[in-house]
Amino acid sequence: ENTIVDLCIGMHGTRSVQKLVEVVSLRPLGHRQLLARFLSNNVATLSHEINGNHVLVKVLQHWSYKDKDFIY
């Protein structure tokens, strides 16, 4: 069973999650909060993986300061 971390660190999964980050940035807050909840417990792991780090960078680029607070 794949987890969000597995998707983020995989070469193809990371692109899908990055696109999801972009799409939910234009949707209601609940969408971002749900994705943030999945990512928040794994920020340290993602930051040490090249593909996972790309996901976090995409969040930093596209989400508001308040929405990306879980990274800090």
N, CA, C and O atoms as a Tinker XYZ file with bonds, in Angstrom:
   288  protein
     1  N      0.851000   -1.187000    0.000000    73     2
     2  CA     0.000000    0.000000    0.000000    64     1     3
     3  C      0.893000    1.245000    0.000000    63     2     4     5
     4  O      1.760000    1.402000    0.860000    81     3
     5  N      0.672000    2.107000   -0.958000    73     3     6
     6  CA     1.461000    3.337000   -1.061000    64     5     7
     7  C      0.940000    4.390000   -0.102000    63     6     8     9
     8  O     -0.267000    4.543000    0.090000    81     7
     9  N      1.860000    5.101000    0.486000    73     7    10
    10  CA     1.504000    6.231000    1.335000    64     9    11
    11  C      1.833000    7.506000    0.581000    63    10    12    13
    12  O      2.442000    7.471000   -0.488000    81    11
    13  N      1.430000    8.614000    1.139000    73    11    14
    14  CA     1.733000    9.904000    0.519000    64    13    15
    15  C      3.249000   10.102000    0.427000    63    14    16    17
    16  O      3.735000   10.718000   -0.521000    81    15
    17  N      3.993000    9.587000    1.399000    73    15    18
    18  CA     5.450000    9.718000    1.367000    64    17    19
    19  C      6.016000    8.921000    0.197000    63    18    20    21
    20  O      6.900000    9.394000   -0.517000    81    19
    21  N      5.499000    7.704000    0.006000    73    19    22
    22  CA     5.966000    6.892000   -1.128000    64    21    23
    23  C      5.719000    7.606000   -2.448000    63    22    24    25
    24  O      6.569000    7.594000   -3.338000    81    23
    25  N      4.560000    8.222000   -2.571000    73    23    26
    26  CA     4.253000    8.962000   -3.790000    64    25    27
    27  C      5.191000   10.153000   -3.969000    63    26    28    29
    28  O      5.680000   10.406000   -5.069000    81    27
    29  N      5.434000   10.870000   -2.897000    73    27    30
    30  CA     6.262000   12.077000   -2.969000    64    29    31
    31  C      7.708000   11.773000   -3.331000    63    30    32    33
    32  O      8.348000   12.556000   -4.033000    81    31
    33  N      8.229000   10.644000   -2.860000    73    31    34
    34  CA     9.645000   10.366000   -3.105000    64    33    35
    35  C      9.868000    9.576000   -4.397000    63    34    36    37
    36  O     11.006000    9.442000   -4.849000    81    35
    37  N      8.807000    9.061000   -4.985000    73    35    38
    38  CA     8.942000    8.355000   -6.258000    64    37    39
    39  C      9.058000    9.334000   -7.415000    63    38    40    41
    40  O      8.521000   10.440000   -7.357000    81    39
    41  N      9.760000    8.926000   -8.466000    73    39    42
    42  CA    10.012000    9.829000   -9.592000    64    41    43
    43  C      8.719000   10.281000  -10.271000    63    42    44    45
    44  O      8.592000   11.451000  -10.633000    81    43
    45  N      7.774000    9.386000  -10.446000    73    43    46
    46  CA     6.524000    9.755000  -11.113000    64    45    47
    47  C      5.502000   10.310000  -10.119000    63    46    48    49
    48  O      4.747000   11.228000  -10.437000    81    47
    49  N      5.491000    9.746000   -8.928000    73    47    50
    50  CA     4.547000   10.201000   -7.909000    64    49    51
    51  C      4.783000   11.638000   -7.501000    63    50    52    53
    52  O      3.831000   12.375000   -7.240000    81    51
    53  N      6.034000   12.045000   -7.443000    73    51    54
    54  CA     6.338000   13.409000   -7.024000    64    53    55
    55  C      5.723000   14.431000   -7.976000    63    54    56    57
    56  O      5.262000   15.488000   -7.547000    81    55
    57  N      5.718000   14.115000   -9.251000    73    55    58
    58  CA     5.126000   15.037000  -10.222000    64    57    59
    59  C      3.621000   15.145000  -10.022000    63    58    60    61
    60  O      3.044000   16.225000  -10.150000    81    59
    61  N      2.993000   14.023000   -9.707000    73    59    62
    62  CA     1.547000   14.025000   -9.459000    64    61    63
    63  C      1.204000   14.833000   -8.214000    63    62    64    65
    64  O      0.257000   15.619000   -8.216000    81    63
    65  N      1.979000   14.635000   -7.153000    73    63    66
    66  CA     1.712000   15.357000   -5.909000    64    65    67
    67  C      2.005000   16.849000   -6.096000    63    66    68    69
    68  O      1.283000   17.687000   -5.557000    81    67
    69  N      3.043000   17.187000   -6.846000    73    67    70
    70  CA     3.334000   18.596000   -7.114000    64    69    71
    71  C      2.175000   19.250000   -7.866000    63    70    72    73
    72  O      1.801000   20.385000   -7.571000    81    71
    73  N      1.615000   18.541000   -8.824000    73    71    74
    74  CA     0.469000   19.073000   -9.560000    64    73    75
    75  C     -0.728000   19.221000   -8.629000    63    74    76    77
    76  O     -1.476000   20.193000   -8.727000    81    75
    77  N     -0.909000   18.263000   -7.729000    73    75    78
    78  CA    -1.982000   18.339000   -6.739000    64    77    79
    79  C     -1.812000   19.572000   -5.848000    63    78    80    81
    80  O     -2.791000   20.249000   -5.531000    81    79
    81  N     -0.587000   19.861000   -5.450000    73    79    82
    82  CA    -0.302000   21.052000   -4.643000    64    81    83
    83  C     -0.732000   22.311000   -5.392000    63    82    84    85
    84  O     -1.338000   23.208000   -4.806000    81    83
    85  N     -0.421000   22.378000   -6.678000    73    83    86
    86  CA    -0.817000   23.535000   -7.484000    64    85    87
    87  C     -2.334000   23.645000   -7.587000    63    86    88    89
    88  O     -2.893000   24.731000   -7.429000    81    87
    89  N     -2.996000   22.530000   -7.851000    73    87    90
    90  CA    -4.449000   22.536000   -8.043000    64    89    91
    91  C     -5.175000   22.929000   -6.765000    63    90    92    93
    92  O     -6.110000   23.729000   -6.805000    81    91
    93  N     -4.755000   22.376000   -5.631000    73    91    94
    94  CA    -5.468000   22.698000   -4.388000    64    93    95
    95  C     -5.193000   24.122000   -3.925000    63    94    96    97
    96  O     -5.919000   24.651000   -3.082000    81    95
    97  N     -4.150000   24.750000   -4.467000    73    95    98
    98  CA    -3.904000   26.146000   -4.097000    64    97    99
    99  C     -5.011000   27.049000   -4.625000    63    98   100   101
   100  O     -5.192000   28.163000   -4.134000    81    99
   101  N     -5.747000   26.579000   -5.614000    73    99   102
   102  CA    -6.850000   27.345000   -6.208000    64   101   103
   103  C     -8.211000   26.897000   -5.692000    63   102   104   105
   104  O     -9.236000   27.435000   -6.112000    81   103
   105  N     -8.240000   25.938000   -4.803000    73   103   106
   106  CA    -9.482000   25.367000   -4.275000    64   105   107
   107  C     -9.741000   25.885000   -2.867000    63   106   108   109
   108  O     -8.903000   26.579000   -2.293000    81   107
   109  N    -10.916000   25.544000   -2.306000    73   107   110
   110  CA   -11.227000   25.966000   -0.933000    64   109   111
   111  C    -10.185000   25.462000    0.075000    63   110   112   113
   112  O     -9.493000   24.472000   -0.165000    81   111
   113  N    -10.095000   26.143000    1.165000    73   111   114
   114  CA    -9.096000   25.879000    2.200000    64   113   115
   115  C     -9.090000   24.432000    2.653000    63   114   116   117
   116  O     -8.020000   23.889000    2.929000    81   115
   117  N    -10.228000   23.798000    2.739000    73   115   118
   118  CA   -10.302000   22.420000    3.220000    64   117   119
   119  C     -9.442000   21.464000    2.416000    63   118   120   121
   120  O     -8.906000   20.501000    2.964000    81   119
   121  N     -9.305000   21.715000    1.135000    73   119   122
   122  CA    -8.476000   20.867000    0.284000    64   121   123
   123  C     -7.005000   20.970000    0.677000    63   122   124   125
   124  O     -6.308000   19.960000    0.777000    81   123
   125  N     -6.544000   22.187000    0.897000    73   123   126
   126  CA    -5.152000   22.382000    1.317000    64   125   127
   127  C     -4.915000   21.799000    2.702000    63   126   128   129
   128  O     -3.870000   21.200000    2.956000    81   127
   129  N     -5.879000   21.971000    3.594000    73   127   130
   130  CA    -5.733000   21.448000    4.951000    64   129   131
   131  C     -5.620000   19.930000    4.952000    63   130   132   133
   132  O     -4.841000   19.365000    5.721000    81   131
   133  N     -6.381000   19.275000    4.108000    73   131   134
   134  CA    -6.318000   17.816000    4.027000    64   133   135
   135  C     -4.958000   17.355000    3.526000    63   134   136   137
   136  O     -4.357000   16.448000    4.103000    81   135
   137  N     -4.476000   17.966000    2.469000    73   135   138
   138  CA    -3.159000   17.603000    1.950000    64   137   139
   139  C     -2.071000   17.952000    2.958000    63   138   140   141
   140  O     -1.129000   17.181000    3.144000    81   139
   141  N     -2.188000   19.087000    3.600000    73   139   142
   142  CA    -1.205000   19.491000    4.613000    64   141   143
   143  C     -1.160000   18.488000    5.759000    63   142   144   145
   144  O     -0.089000   18.201000    6.294000    81   143
   145  N     -2.313000   17.956000    6.134000    73   143   146
   146  CA    -2.361000   16.962000    7.217000    64   145   147
   147  C     -1.561000   15.718000    6.831000    63   146   148   149
   148  O     -0.845000   15.161000    7.663000    81   147
   149  N     -1.678000   15.283000    5.584000    73   147   150
   150  CA    -0.921000   14.117000    5.135000    64   149   151
   151  C      0.577000   14.399000    5.077000    63   150   152   153
   152  O      1.389000   13.532000    5.398000    81   151
   153  N      0.933000   15.596000    4.674000    73   151   154
   154  CA     2.351000   15.934000    4.530000    64   153   155
   155  C      3.016000   16.311000    5.850000    63   154   156   157
   156  O      4.213000   16.083000    6.023000    81   155
   157  N      2.267000   16.877000    6.769000    73   155   158
   158  CA     2.856000   17.480000    7.971000    64   157   159
   159  C      3.626000   16.502000    8.844000    63   158   160   161
   160  O      4.624000   16.890000    9.449000    81   159
   161  N      3.204000   15.266000    8.929000    73   159   162
   162  CA     3.910000   14.287000    9.768000    64   161   163
   163  C      5.183000   13.777000    9.114000    63   162   164   165
   164  O      5.928000   13.006000    9.720000    81   163
   165  N      5.437000   14.198000    7.888000    73   163   166
   166  CA     6.567000   13.659000    7.131000    64   165   167
   167  C      7.478000   14.734000    6.552000    63   166   168   169
   168  O      8.245000   14.456000    5.629000    81   167
   169  N      7.411000   15.936000    7.067000    73   167   170
   170  CA     8.211000   17.040000    6.515000    64   169   171
   171  C      9.704000   16.728000    6.585000    63   170   172   173
   172  O     10.426000   16.976000    5.620000    81   171
   173  N     10.176000   16.192000    7.703000    73   171   174
   174  CA    11.606000   15.893000    7.835000    64   173   175
   175  C     12.039000   14.833000    6.824000    63   174   176   177
   176  O     13.084000   14.970000    6.188000    81   175
   177  N     11.251000   13.792000    6.678000    73   175   178
   178  CA    11.568000   12.734000    5.714000    64   177   179
   179  C     11.583000   13.283000    4.293000    63   178   180   181
   180  O     12.509000   13.012000    3.528000    81   179
   181  N     10.570000   14.047000    3.945000    73   179   182
   182  CA    10.485000   14.599000    2.597000    64   181   183
   183  C     11.625000   15.571000    2.305000    63   182   184   185
   184  O     12.113000   15.636000    1.177000    81   183
   185  N     12.041000   16.314000    3.300000    73   183   186
   186  CA    13.095000   17.312000    3.075000    64   185   187
   187  C     14.449000   16.663000    2.791000    63   186   188   189
   188  O     15.332000   17.299000    2.217000    81   187
   189  N     14.615000   15.406000    3.187000    73   187   190
   190  CA    15.879000   14.705000    2.958000    64   189   191
   191  C     15.890000   13.892000    1.667000    63   190   192   193
   192  O     16.929000   13.345000    1.296000    81   191
   193  N     14.773000   13.804000    0.990000    73   191   194
   194  CA    14.665000   13.077000   -0.274000    64   193   195
   195  C     14.534000   14.097000   -1.408000    63   194   196   197
   196  O     13.759000   15.046000   -1.290000    81   195
   197  N     15.268000   13.918000   -2.487000    73   195   198
   198  CA    15.271000   14.903000   -3.566000    64   197   199
   199  C     13.875000   15.124000   -4.131000    63   198   200   201
   200  O     13.470000   16.270000   -4.323000    81   199
   201  N     13.134000   14.062000   -4.401000    73   199   202
   202  CA    11.799000   14.223000   -4.967000    64   201   203
   203  C     10.817000   14.757000   -3.931000    63   202   204   205
   204  O      9.959000   15.579000   -4.252000    81   203
   205  N     10.940000   14.294000   -2.697000    73   203   206
   206  CA    10.084000   14.800000   -1.624000    64   205   207
   207  C     10.319000   16.274000   -1.375000    63   206   208   209
   208  O      9.388000   17.025000   -1.085000    81   207
   209  N     11.569000   16.678000   -1.490000    73   207   210
   210  CA    11.910000   18.085000   -1.308000    64   209   211
   211  C     11.246000   18.951000   -2.377000    63   210   212   213
   212  O     10.848000   20.082000   -2.098000    81   211
   213  N     11.124000   18.429000   -3.592000    73   211   214
   214  CA    10.449000   19.171000   -4.660000    64   213   215
   215  C      8.986000   19.443000   -4.300000    63   214   216   217
   216  O      8.449000   20.502000   -4.623000    81   215
   217  N      8.350000   18.488000   -3.636000    73   215   218
   218  CA     6.956000   18.673000   -3.208000    64   217   219
   219  C      6.875000   19.819000   -2.206000    63   218   220   221
   220  O      6.010000   20.687000   -2.314000    81   219
   221  N      7.782000   19.817000   -1.229000    73   219   222
   222  CA     7.769000   20.880000   -0.211000    64   221   223
   223  C      8.047000   22.245000   -0.841000    63   222   224   225
   224  O      7.429000   23.239000   -0.460000    81   223
   225  N      8.958000   22.299000   -1.787000    73   223   226
   226  CA     9.251000   23.555000   -2.471000    64   225   227
   227  C      8.021000   24.049000   -3.217000    63   226   228   229
   228  O      7.748000   25.250000   -3.235000    81   227
   229  N      7.280000   23.140000   -3.830000    73   227   230
   230  CA     6.067000   23.515000   -4.561000    64   229   231
   231  C      5.038000   24.102000   -3.596000    63   230   232   233
   232  O      4.351000   25.066000   -3.933000    81   231
   233  N      4.927000   23.525000   -2.397000    73   231   234
   234  CA     4.029000   24.079000   -1.374000    64   233   235
   235  C      4.485000   25.491000   -1.011000    63   234   236   237
   236  O      3.665000   26.406000   -0.933000    81   235
   237  N      5.768000   25.669000   -0.792000    73   235   238
   238  CA     6.297000   26.983000   -0.425000    64   237   239
   239  C      6.056000   28.018000   -1.524000    63   238   240   241
   240  O      5.842000   29.194000   -1.229000    81   239
   241  N      6.087000   27.597000   -2.762000    73   239   242
   242  CA     5.893000   28.514000   -3.888000    64   241   243
   243  C      4.440000   28.898000   -4.112000    63   242   244   245
   244  O      4.156000   30.027000   -4.513000    81   243
   245  N      3.521000   27.983000   -3.860000    73   243   246
   246  CA     2.143000   28.188000   -4.291000    64   245   247
   247  C      1.134000   28.466000   -3.179000    63   246   248   249
   248  O      0.071000   29.022000   -3.456000    81   247
   249  N      1.421000   28.106000   -1.959000    73   247   250
   250  CA     0.436000   28.271000   -0.893000    64   249   251
   251  C      0.710000   29.553000   -0.116000    63   250   252   253
   252  O      1.828000   30.067000   -0.108000    81   251
   253  N     -0.326000   30.053000    0.529000    73   251   254
   254  CA    -0.188000   31.262000    1.344000    64   253   255
   255  C      0.656000   30.954000    2.581000    63   254   256   257
   256  O      0.854000   29.791000    2.933000    81   255
   257  N      1.142000   31.991000    3.224000    73   255   258
   258  CA     1.971000   31.817000    4.416000    64   257   259
   259  C      1.256000   30.986000    5.479000    63   258   260   261
   260  O      1.857000   30.104000    6.092000    81   259
   261  N      0.002000   31.263000    5.689000    73   259   262
   262  CA    -0.767000   30.561000    6.717000    64   261   263
   263  C     -0.928000   29.076000    6.380000    63   262   264   265
   264  O     -0.845000   28.226000    7.266000    81   263
   265  N     -1.154000   28.769000    5.123000    73   263   266
   266  CA    -1.375000   27.380000    4.706000    64   265   267
   267  C     -0.121000   26.523000    4.765000    63   266   268   269
   268  O     -0.212000   25.310000    4.953000    81   267
   269  N      1.042000   27.131000    4.607000    73   267   270
   270  CA     2.288000   26.361000    4.605000    64   269   271
   271  C      3.010000   26.396000    5.951000    63   270   272   273
   272  O      4.171000   25.998000    6.049000    81   271
   273  N      2.333000   26.864000    6.966000    73   271   274
   274  CA     2.925000   26.961000    8.306000    64   273   275
   275  C      3.388000   25.612000    8.840000    63   274   276   277
   276  O      4.328000   25.556000    9.633000    81   275
   277  N      2.751000   24.530000    8.423000    73   275   278
   278  CA     3.116000   23.195000    8.912000    64   277   279
   279  C      4.559000   22.823000    8.537000    63   278   280   281
   280  O      5.163000   21.979000    9.199000    81   279
   281  N      5.108000   23.429000    7.503000    73   279   282
   282  CA     6.478000   23.130000    7.107000    64   281   283
   283  C      7.478000   23.732000    8.087000    63   282   284   285
   284  O      8.516000   23.135000    8.372000    81   283
   285  N      7.158000   24.916000    8.597000    73   283   286
   286  CA     8.077000   25.589000    9.500000    64   285   287
   287  C      8.014000   24.989000   10.865000    63   286   288
   288  O      8.726000   25.430000   11.767000    81   287
